[in-house]
Amino acid sequence: MPIKQRCGTPGRTCAAALDAHGYAHYYYEVEPLGVFIIENVFGSNIRLYYTSGEEVVKVR
């Protein structure tokens, strides 16, 4: 089961400054469930993922 993990690892913050339209941009990775669990247990990033990208979220 693929899991979408914002910032690539648990507990990390990665939002860029708001753009001119009031959107925050976050890096994300879609990774296997096992990788997600291991990252949560050890609190570190494992660079094994299916895909990655940028999520855009309206803040204002």
JOBEL-V399334 format. One record per pair of residues at least 24 apart in sequence whose C-alpha atoms are under 7 Angstrom apart, sorted by the first residue. I is the first residue (numbers start at 1). GAP is how many residues later the second one is. D is the distance in Angstrom with one decimal. If there is no record, write none. Layout:
# JOBEL-V399334
i={I & I}
gap={GAP & GAP}
d={D & D}
This chain:
# JOBEL-V399334
i={1 & 1 & 2 & 2 & 2 & 2 & 3 & 3 & 3 & 3 & 4 & 4 & 4 & 4 & 5 & 5 & 8 & 9 & 9 & 9 & 10 & 10 & 10 & 22 & 22 & 22 & 23 & 23 & 23 & 23 & 24 & 24 & 24 & 24 & 25 & 25 & 25 & 25 & 26 & 26 & 26 & 27 & 27 & 27 & 28 & 28 & 28 & 28 & 29}
gap={31 & 32 & 28 & 29 & 30 & 31 & 27 & 28 & 29 & 30 & 24 & 25 & 26 & 27 & 24 & 25 & 37 & 30 & 35 & 36 & 29 & 30 & 33 & 36 & 37 & 38 & 33 & 34 & 35 & 36 & 32 & 33 & 34 & 35 & 29 & 30 & 31 & 32 & 28 & 29 & 30 & 26 & 27 & 28 & 24 & 25 & 26 & 27 & 24}
d={6.2 & 5.7 & 6.1 & 5.4 & 4.8 & 5.8 & 5.4 & 5.4 & 6.2 & 6.0 & 6.8 & 5.8 & 4.3 & 6.5 & 5.3 & 6.1 & 6.6 & 6.5 & 6.4 & 5.0 & 6.9 & 6.0 & 6.4 & 6.1 & 5.8 & 5.5 & 6.2 & 5.4 & 4.5 & 5.6 & 5.8 & 5.3 & 6.5 & 6.6 & 6.3 & 5.7 & 4.7 & 6.5 & 5.5 & 5.0 & 6.4 & 5.8 & 4.6 & 6.2 & 5.5 & 5.5 & 6.0 & 6.8 & 6.6}
